[in-house]
């Protein structure tokens, strides 16, 4: 009902619905706003902001279904830069952008939502984000590749880079007030860990390689992140899950190490900006999956070694009274000595655990789950229907 009332225009072959048709006096670039929401808060968020936007006649859009919002927030379907972009607002002037940001921030203060990557937050904790960018989908060719583009006053074209949060156009000053920095403990990503390479990135969090700078010599580590309100699902779970996923994995790794399982060592666990971080020993970069892909056809002896090592890792985990629940060739690392070592235990649990999820977000690709777990998932699915 809210979609029909506030977003009556449905362009063909688009996930978006618009508040109205485009008008000749609508700008084709400027300071755009994004209001974030989860699938659980989207209805309330739209109801809170749409009347204000309609009253001003400002063009705005939102995904037409909650399923598409969930796909946006996941980051795997439309890219990391689209995470959190529930309501996109296209102000007609810098002054209107600032006024709207203040009003929309006031109206959404009690509503949770994920942060929008690569954009500036109107204030700390706000659900309103902004950046300068194209409104019209203008594109141009740069180095032989067609990309989103901006038109400076000199008539040329420059690339509309959606992954640079610090971009300010030279022809237009940033109109948003500078918020006073909150004093507190310096970020560990400034004083201790230098992140230099993303390994995986999605709405619920990322995994990155980093340098631990406090030691001599500096050493490489792996940083796992669980984001607040990242990929919140219909059951209210999100990537941070009350910090449970990351903190539970830290405890699981410590328990497994104490039982003699050769898992990555936990270096540190901490919370910043309400997100949870787990710092792990870096074991290497080659997974059994990569070894097989690089070889094309793996010699039988080496194939048996990899398969046997993976099976031994599973047996060690079971011997420790735990269920891994996400066994697959990319969740192990072949270290510098040739040993195959298991990684990624965020979905692991005690072997005697009850009421553990098995569904689509129940840890592990279906083809790698134990047959009993697959059957349990099918039975639960039938009961839900």
MIKOL-213616 format. One record per residue (C-alpha): x, y, z; residue number from 0; residue in one letter. Coordinates in steps of 0.5 Angstrom, whole numbers, plus 500, padded with zeros to 3 digits. Layout:
BEGIN
<site u="X" v="Y" w="Z" n="NUM" res="A"/>
...
This chain:
BEGIN
<site u="500" v="500" w="500" n="0" res="X"/>
<site u="506" v="505" w="502" n="1" res="X"/>
<site u="509" v="504" w="495" n="2" res="X"/>
<site u="503" v="505" w="491" n="3" res="X"/>
<site u="501" v="511" w="495" n="4" res="X"/>
<site u="508" v="514" w="496" n="5" res="X"/>
<site u="512" v="511" w="490" n="6" res="X"/>
<site u="507" v="511" w="484" n="7" res="X"/>
<site u="511" v="511" w="478" n="8" res="X"/>
<site u="514" v="504" w="476" n="9" res="X"/>
<site u="519" v="504" w="471" n="10" res="X"/>
<site u="519" v="498" w="466" n="11" res="X"/>
<site u="525" v="493" w="468" n="12" res="X"/>
<site u="527" v="497" w="474" n="13" res="X"/>
<site u="527" v="495" w="481" n="14" res="X"/>
<site u="526" v="502" w="483" n="15" res="X"/>
<site u="519" v="506" w="484" n="16" res="X"/>
<site u="519" v="513" w="483" n="17" res="X"/>
<site u="515" v="519" w="487" n="18" res="X"/>
<site u="514" v="522" w="481" n="19" res="X"/>
<site u="516" v="523" w="473" n="20" res="X"/>
<site u="522" v="527" w="472" n="21" res="X"/>
<site u="521" v="534" w="470" n="22" res="X"/>
<site u="525" v="539" w="466" n="23" res="X"/>
<site u="527" v="543" w="472" n="24" res="X"/>
<site u="530" v="537" w="476" n="25" res="X"/>
<site u="538" v="537" w="476" n="26" res="X"/>
<site u="542" v="532" w="473" n="27" res="X"/>
<site u="547" v="532" w="478" n="28" res="X"/>
<site u="548" v="535" w="485" n="29" res="X"/>
<site u="548" v="533" w="493" n="30" res="X"/>
<site u="544" v="527" w="493" n="31" res="X"/>
<site u="541" v="524" w="500" n="32" res="X"/>
<site u="540" v="516" w="502" n="33" res="X"/>
<site u="536" v="514" w="508" n="34" res="X"/>
<site u="538" v="507" w="510" n="35" res="X"/>
<site u="533" v="502" w="513" n="36" res="X"/>
<site u="533" v="494" w="514" n="37" res="X"/>
<site u="527" v="490" w="511" n="38" res="X"/>
<site u="524" v="490" w="518" n="39" res="X"/>
<site u="524" v="498" w="519" n="40" res="X"/>
<site u="523" v="500" w="511" n="41" res="X"/>
<site u="516" v="501" w="512" n="42" res="X"/>
<site u="516" v="505" w="518" n="43" res="X"/>
<site u="522" v="509" w="515" n="44" res="X"/>
<site u="518" v="510" w="508" n="45" res="X"/>
<site u="512" v="513" w="512" n="46" res="X"/>
<site u="517" v="517" w="516" n="47" res="X"/>
<site u="520" v="521" w="510" n="48" res="X"/>
<site u="515" v="521" w="504" n="49" res="X"/>
<site u="510" v="526" w="507" n="50" res="X"/>
<site u="516" v="531" w="508" n="51" res="X"/>
<site u="519" v="529" w="501" n="52" res="X"/>
<site u="512" v="530" w="497" n="53" res="X"/>
<site u="511" v="536" w="501" n="54" res="X"/>
<site u="517" v="539" w="498" n="55" res="X"/>
<site u="516" v="536" w="491" n="56" res="X"/>
<site u="523" v="533" w="491" n="57" res="X"/>
<site u="524" v="527" w="487" n="58" res="X"/>
<site u="526" v="521" w="491" n="59" res="X"/>
<site u="526" v="513" w="489" n="60" res="X"/>
<site u="526" v="506" w="493" n="61" res="X"/>
<site u="526" v="499" w="491" n="62" res="X"/>
<site u="519" v="496" w="490" n="63" res="X"/>
<site u="520" v="490" w="494" n="64" res="X"/>
<site u="523" v="488" w="501" n="65" res="X"/>
<site u="526" v="483" w="497" n="66" res="X"/>
<site u="530" v="488" w="493" n="67" res="X"/>
<site u="532" v="492" w="499" n="68" res="X"/>
<site u="535" v="485" w="502" n="69" res="X"/>
<site u="539" v="484" w="496" n="70" res="X"/>
<site u="541" v="491" w="496" n="71" res="X"/>
<site u="543" v="491" w="503" n="72" res="X"/>
<site u="547" v="484" w="502" n="73" res="X"/>
<site u="552" v="487" w="497" n="74" res="X"/>
<site u="553" v="481" w="493" n="75" res="X"/>
<site u="547" v="483" w="488" n="76" res="X"/>
<site u="548" v="490" w="486" n="77" res="X"/>
<site u="555" v="491" w="489" n="78" res="X"/>
<site u="558" v="494" w="496" n="79" res="X"/>
<site u="556" v="501" w="494" n="80" res="X"/>
<site u="549" v="500" w="494" n="81" res="X"/>
<site u="548" v="497" w="501" n="82" res="X"/>
<site u="543" v="501" w="505" n="83" res="X"/>
<site u="541" v="505" w="500" n="84" res="X"/>
<site u="533" v="505" w="501" n="85" res="X"/>
<site u="531" v="512" w="500" n="86" res="X"/>
<site u="535" v="516" w="495" n="87" res="X"/>
<site u="533" v="523" w="495" n="88" res="X"/>
<site u="535" v="528" w="489" n="89" res="X"/>
<site u="535" v="535" w="492" n="90" res="X"/>
<site u="534" v="541" w="487" n="91" res="X"/>
<site u="540" v="545" w="491" n="92" res="X"/>
<site u="545" v="545" w="496" n="93" res="X"/>
<site u="541" v="549" w="501" n="94" res="X"/>
<site u="535" v="544" w="500" n="95" res="X"/>
<site u="540" v="538" w="501" n="96" res="X"/>
<site u="542" v="541" w="508" n="97" res="X"/>
<site u="535" v="542" w="510" n="98" res="X"/>
<site u="532" v="536" w="508" n="99" res="X"/>
<site u="538" v="532" w="511" n="100" res="X"/>
<site u="536" v="535" w="518" n="101" res="X"/>
<site u="529" v="534" w="517" n="102" res="X"/>
<site u="530" v="526" w="515" n="103" res="X"/>
<site u="535" v="525" w="520" n="104" res="X"/>
<site u="530" v="528" w="525" n="105" res="X"/>
<site u="525" v="523" w="523" n="106" res="X"/>
<site u="529" v="517" w="523" n="107" res="X"/>
<site u="533" v="517" w="529" n="108" res="X"/>
<site u="529" v="512" w="532" n="109" res="X"/>
<site u="530" v="507" w="526" n="110" res="X"/>
<site u="536" v="502" w="525" n="111" res="X"/>
<site u="539" v="501" w="519" n="112" res="X"/>
<site u="546" v="499" w="516" n="113" res="X"/>
<site u="551" v="505" w="514" n="114" res="X"/>
<site u="552" v="506" w="507" n="115" res="X"/>
<site u="559" v="505" w="505" n="116" res="X"/>
<site u="563" v="510" w="501" n="117" res="X"/>
<site u="558" v="516" w="503" n="118" res="X"/>
<site u="559" v="521" w="509" n="119" res="X"/>
<site u="554" v="520" w="515" n="120" res="X"/>
<site u="550" v="526" w="516" n="121" res="X"/>
<site u="552" v="526" w="524" n="122" res="X"/>
<site u="554" v="520" w="528" n="123" res="X"/>
<site u="549" v="515" w="528" n="124" res="X"/>
<site u="545" v="518" w="523" n="125" res="X"/>
<site u="541" v="514" w="518" n="126" res="X"/>
<site u="542" v="519" w="513" n="127" res="X"/>
<site u="548" v="519" w="508" n="128" res="X"/>
<site u="550" v="524" w="503" n="129" res="X"/>
<site u="555" v="525" w="497" n="130" res="X"/>
<site u="556" v="529" w="490" n="131" res="X"/>
<site u="554" v="525" w="484" n="132" res="X"/>
<site u="550" v="524" w="478" n="133" res="X"/>
<site u="542" v="524" w="478" n="134" res="X"/>
<site u="541" v="522" w="471" n="135" res="X"/>
<site u="545" v="516" w="470" n="136" res="X"/>
<site u="549" v="520" w="465" n="137" res="X"/>
<site u="555" v="515" w="463" n="138" res="X"/>
<site u="561" v="517" w="459" n="139" res="X"/>
<site u="567" v="513" w="456" n="140" res="X"/>
<site u="574" v="513" w="461" n="141" res="X"/>
<site u="580" v="509" w="458" n="142" res="X"/>
<site u="575" v="505" w="454" n="143" res="X"/>
<site u="570" v="503" w="459" n="144" res="X"/>
<site u="563" v="506" w="460" n="145" res="X"/>
<site u="562" v="509" w="467" n="146" res="X"/>
<site u="558" v="514" w="471" n="147" res="X"/>
<site u="560" v="521" w="469" n="148" res="X"/>
<site u="559" v="528" w="472" n="149" res="X"/>
<site u="559" v="534" w="468" n="150" res="X"/>
<site u="564" v="540" w="471" n="151" res="X"/>
<site u="562" v="547" w="469" n="152" res="X"/>
<site u="568" v="547" w="463" n="153" res="X"/>
<site u="563" v="542" w="459" n="154" res="X"/>
<site u="568" v="536" w="460" n="155" res="X"/>
<site u="567" v="530" w="463" n="156" res="X"/>
<site u="569" v="527" w="469" n="157" res="X"/>
<site u="568" v="520" w="473" n="158" res="X"/>
<site u="563" v="519" w="478" n="159" res="X"/>
<site u="567" v="515" w="483" n="160" res="X"/>
<site u="562" v="512" w="488" n="161" res="X"/>
<site u="567" v="509" w="492" n="162" res="X"/>
<site u="571" v="515" w="494" n="163" res="X"/>
<site u="567" v="518" w="501" n="164" res="X"/>
<site u="572" v="524" w="501" n="165" res="X"/>
<site u="570" v="527" w="494" n="166" res="X"/>
<site u="568" v="534" w="493" n="167" res="X"/>
<site u="567" v="537" w="486" n="168" res="X"/>
<site u="572" v="543" w="485" n="169" res="X"/>
<site u="566" v="547" w="482" n="170" res="X"/>
<site u="562" v="546" w="488" n="171" res="X"/>
<site u="563" v="547" w="496" n="172" res="X"/>
<site u="561" v="542" w="501" n="173" res="X"/>
<site u="555" v="545" w="504" n="174" res="X"/>
<site u="554" v="540" w="510" n="175" res="X"/>
<site u="556" v="543" w="517" n="176" res="X"/>
<site u="562" v="540" w="519" n="177" res="X"/>
<site u="560" v="536" w="526" n="178" res="X"/>
<site u="565" v="536" w="532" n="179" res="X"/>
<site u="569" v="530" w="532" n="180" res="X"/>
<site u="567" v="526" w="538" n="181" res="X"/>
<site u="573" v="525" w="543" n="182" res="X"/>
<site u="575" v="518" w="545" n="183" res="X"/>
<site u="579" v="512" w="544" n="184" res="X"/>
<site u="583" v="513" w="538" n="185" res="X"/>
<site u="581" v="508" w="533" n="186" res="X"/>
<site u="585" v="501" w="533" n="187" res="X"/>
<site u="585" v="502" w="525" n="188" res="X"/>
<site u="589" v="508" w="526" n="189" res="X"/>
<site u="594" v="506" w="531" n="190" res="X"/>
<site u="595" v="498" w="531" n="191" res="X"/>
<site u="592" v="495" w="524" n="192" res="X"/>
<site u="593" v="498" w="517" n="193" res="X"/>
<site u="588" v="494" w="513" n="194" res="X"/>
<site u="591" v="494" w="506" n="195" res="X"/>
<site u="587" v="488" w="502" n="196" res="X"/>
<site u="579" v="486" w="502" n="197" res="X"/>
<site u="578" v="479" w="502" n="198" res="X"/>
<site u="571" v="479" w="502" n="199" res="X"/>
<site u="566" v="484" w="502" n="200" res="X"/>
<site u="558" v="484" w="503" n="201" res="X"/>
<site u="553" v="487" w="507" n="202" res="X"/>
<site u="554" v="483" w="514" n="203" res="X"/>
<site u="561" v="485" w="514" n="204" res="X"/>
<site u="568" v="484" w="511" n="205" res="X"/>
<site u="574" v="480" w="511" n="206" res="X"/>
<site u="581" v="484" w="510" n="207" res="X"/>
<site u="588" v="483" w="510" n="208" res="X"/>
<site u="592" v="488" w="515" n="209" res="X"/>
<site u="599" v="489" w="518" n="210" res="X"/>
<site u="599" v="489" w="525" n="211" res="X"/>
<site u="604" v="495" w="526" n="212" res="X"/>
<site u="605" v="495" w="534" n="213" res="X"/>
<site u="610" v="489" w="533" n="214" res="X"/>
<site u="617" v="489" w="530" n="215" res="X"/>
<site u="617" v="486" w="525" n="216" res="X"/>
<site u="610" v="488" w="523" n="217" res="X"/>
<site u="606" v="482" w="521" n="218" res="X"/>
<site u="600" v="480" w="517" n="219" res="X"/>
<site u="594" v="479" w="520" n="220" res="X"/>
<site u="586" v="477" w="518" n="221" res="X"/>
<site u="581" v="482" w="520" n="222" res="X"/>
<site u="574" v="480" w="520" n="223" res="X"/>
<site u="568" v="485" w="521" n="224" res="X"/>
<site u="561" v="484" w="524" n="225" res="X"/>
<site u="557" v="490" w="522" n="226" res="X"/>
<site u="551" v="493" w="526" n="227" res="X"/>
<site u="544" v="492" w="522" n="228" res="X"/>
<site u="548" v="489" w="516" n="229" res="X"/>
<site u="544" v="484" w="512" n="230" res="X"/>
<site u="538" v="484" w="517" n="231" res="X"/>
<site u="533" v="478" w="515" n="232" res="X"/>
<site u="526" v="477" w="517" n="233" res="X"/>
<site u="528" v="474" w="523" n="234" res="X"/>
<site u="531" v="480" w="526" n="235" res="X"/>
<site u="538" v="477" w="525" n="236" res="X"/>
<site u="544" v="481" w="522" n="237" res="X"/>
<site u="551" v="481" w="521" n="238" res="X"/>
<site u="553" v="483" w="528" n="239" res="X"/>
<site u="547" v="480" w="531" n="240" res="X"/>
<site u="549" v="483" w="538" n="241" res="X"/>
<site u="556" v="482" w="536" n="242" res="X"/>
<site u="554" v="474" w="537" n="243" res="X"/>
<site u="557" v="472" w="531" n="244" res="X"/>
<site u="564" v="475" w="531" n="245" res="X"/>
<site u="565" v="474" w="539" n="246" res="X"/>
<site u="562" v="467" w="538" n="247" res="X"/>
<site u="567" v="465" w="533" n="248" res="X"/>
<site u="573" v="468" w="537" n="249" res="X"/>
<site u="570" v="463" w="543" n="250" res="X"/>
<site u="570" v="457" w="538" n="251" res="X"/>
<site u="577" v="458" w="536" n="252" res="X"/>
<site u="580" v="459" w="543" n="253" res="X"/>
<site u="576" v="452" w="545" n="254" res="X"/>
<site u="578" v="449" w="539" n="255" res="X"/>
<site u="585" v="451" w="540" n="256" res="X"/>
<site u="585" v="449" w="547" n="257" res="X"/>
<site u="583" v="442" w="544" n="258" res="X"/>
<site u="589" v="441" w="540" n="259" res="X"/>
<site u="585" v="443" w="533" n="260" res="X"/>
<site u="590" v="447" w="528" n="261" res="X"/>
<site u="586" v="453" w="527" n="262" res="X"/>
<site u="588" v="460" w="526" n="263" res="X"/>
<site u="590" v="464" w="533" n="264" res="X"/>
<site u="586" v="469" w="536" n="265" res="X"/>
<site u="590" v="476" w="536" n="266" res="X"/>
<site u="585" v="480" w="539" n="267" res="X"/>
<site u="577" v="482" w="539" n="268" res="X"/>
<site u="574" v="489" w="540" n="269" res="X"/>
<site u="568" v="493" w="538" n="270" res="X"/>
<site u="569" v="500" w="534" n="271" res="X"/>
<site u="563" v="504" w="532" n="272" res="X"/>
<site u="558" v="499" w="535" n="273" res="X"/>
<site u="561" v="494" w="530" n="274" res="X"/>
<site u="565" v="488" w="532" n="275" res="X"/>
<site u="572" v="486" w="530" n="276" res="X"/>
<site u="576" v="479" w="530" n="277" res="X"/>
<site u="583" v="479" w="529" n="278" res="X"/>
<site u="586" v="473" w="527" n="279" res="X"/>
<site u="593" v="469" w="525" n="280" res="X"/>
<site u="594" v="470" w="517" n="281" res="X"/>
<site u="596" v="463" w="515" n="282" res="X"/>
<site u="596" v="464" w="508" n="283" res="X"/>
<site u="592" v="466" w="501" n="284" res="X"/>
<site u="592" v="459" w="498" n="285" res="X"/>
<site u="585" v="455" w="499" n="286" res="X"/>
<site u="584" v="448" w="497" n="287" res="X"/>
<site u="579" v="450" w="492" n="288" res="X"/>
<site u="585" v="455" w="489" n="289" res="X"/>
<site u="590" v="449" w="489" n="290" res="X"/>
<site u="585" v="445" w="484" n="291" res="X"/>
<site u="583" v="451" w="480" n="292" res="X"/>
<site u="591" v="453" w="478" n="293" res="X"/>
<site u="592" v="445" w="477" n="294" res="X"/>
<site u="587" v="444" w="472" n="295" res="X"/>
<site u="588" v="437" w="473" n="296" res="X"/>
<site u="590" v="435" w="480" n="297" res="X"/>
<site u="595" v="429" w="481" n="298" res="X"/>
<site u="592" v="423" w="484" n="299" res="X"/>
<site u="597" v="423" w="490" n="300" res="X"/>
<site u="596" v="431" w="491" n="301" res="X"/>
<site u="588" v="430" w="491" n="302" res="X"/>
<site u="588" v="425" w="496" n="303" res="X"/>
<site u="593" v="429" w="500" n="304" res="X"/>
<site u="588" v="435" w="500" n="305" res="X"/>
<site u="582" v="431" w="501" n="306" res="X"/>
<site u="585" v="427" w="507" n="307" res="X"/>
<site u="587" v="433" w="510" n="308" res="X"/>
<site u="580" v="436" w="510" n="309" res="X"/>
<site u="577" v="430" w="512" n="310" res="X"/>
<site u="582" v="430" w="518" n="311" res="X"/>
<site u="580" v="437" w="520" n="312" res="X"/>
<site u="573" v="435" w="520" n="313" res="X"/>
<site u="575" v="429" w="525" n="314" res="X"/>
<site u="579" v="434" w="529" n="315" res="X"/>
<site u="573" v="439" w="530" n="316" res="X"/>
<site u="568" v="433" w="531" n="317" res="X"/>
<site u="573" v="430" w="536" n="318" res="X"/>
<site u="573" v="437" w="540" n="319" res="X"/>
<site u="565" v="436" w="541" n="320" res="X"/>
<site u="564" v="441" w="535" n="321" res="X"/>
<site u="560" v="441" w="529" n="322" res="X"/>
<site u="564" v="446" w="523" n="323" res="X"/>
<site u="557" v="447" w="519" n="324" res="X"/>
<site u="561" v="450" w="513" n="325" res="X"/>
<site u="566" v="445" w="511" n="326" res="X"/>
<site u="568" v="447" w="504" n="327" res="X"/>
<site u="574" v="447" w="500" n="328" res="X"/>
<site u="575" v="455" w="500" n="329" res="X"/>
<site u="574" v="454" w="508" n="330" res="X"/>
<site u="581" v="452" w="509" n="331" res="X"/>
<site u="588" v="454" w="507" n="332" res="X"/>
<site u="594" v="451" w="505" n="333" res="X"/>
<site u="600" v="454" w="509" n="334" res="X"/>
<site u="607" v="455" w="507" n="335" res="X"/>
<site u="609" v="448" w="510" n="336" res="X"/>
<site u="604" v="445" w="506" n="337" res="X"/>
<site u="599" v="443" w="512" n="338" res="X"/>
<site u="592" v="444" w="510" n="339" res="X"/>
<site u="588" v="448" w="516" n="340" res="X"/>
<site u="581" v="450" w="517" n="341" res="X"/>
<site u="578" v="457" w="517" n="342" res="X"/>
<site u="572" v="460" w="518" n="343" res="X"/>
<site u="568" v="458" w="524" n="344" res="X"/>
<site u="563" v="463" w="525" n="345" res="X"/>
<site u="557" v="458" w="524" n="346" res="X"/>
<site u="560" v="453" w="528" n="347" res="X"/>
<site u="557" v="450" w="534" n="348" res="X"/>
<site u="557" v="445" w="540" n="349" res="X"/>
<site u="555" v="438" w="537" n="350" res="X"/>
<site u="550" v="437" w="542" n="351" res="X"/>
<site u="547" v="444" w="541" n="352" res="X"/>
<site u="539" v="444" w="540" n="353" res="X"/>
<site u="535" v="449" w="535" n="354" res="X"/>
<site u="541" v="451" w="531" n="355" res="X"/>
<site u="539" v="454" w="524" n="356" res="X"/>
<site u="539" v="450" w="518" n="357" res="X"/>
<site u="536" v="454" w="513" n="358" res="X"/>
<site u="538" v="459" w="507" n="359" res="X"/>
<site u="542" v="463" w="513" n="360" res="X"/>
<site u="544" v="457" w="517" n="361" res="X"/>
<site u="551" v="456" w="515" n="362" res="X"/>
<site u="554" v="452" w="509" n="363" res="X"/>
<site u="552" v="452" w="502" n="364" res="X"/>
<site u="547" v="446" w="501" n="365" res="X"/>
<site u="551" v="442" w="497" n="366" res="X"/>
<site u="557" v="441" w="502" n="367" res="X"/>
<site u="552" v="440" w="508" n="368" res="X"/>
<site u="551" v="433" w="511" n="369" res="X"/>
<site u="545" v="429" w="509" n="370" res="X"/>
<site u="542" v="429" w="515" n="371" res="X"/>
<site u="542" v="437" w="516" n="372" res="X"/>
<site u="539" v="437" w="509" n="373" res="X"/>
<site u="533" v="433" w="510" n="374" res="X"/>
<site u="532" v="437" w="517" n="375" res="X"/>
<site u="532" v="443" w="513" n="376" res="X"/>
<site u="527" v="440" w="508" n="377" res="X"/>
<site u="523" v="438" w="514" n="378" res="X"/>
<site u="523" v="445" w="517" n="379" res="X"/>
<site u="521" v="448" w="510" n="380" res="X"/>
<site u="515" v="444" w="509" n="381" res="X"/>
<site u="513" v="445" w="516" n="382" res="X"/>
<site u="513" v="453" w="515" n="383" res="X"/>
<site u="509" v="452" w="509" n="384" res="X"/>
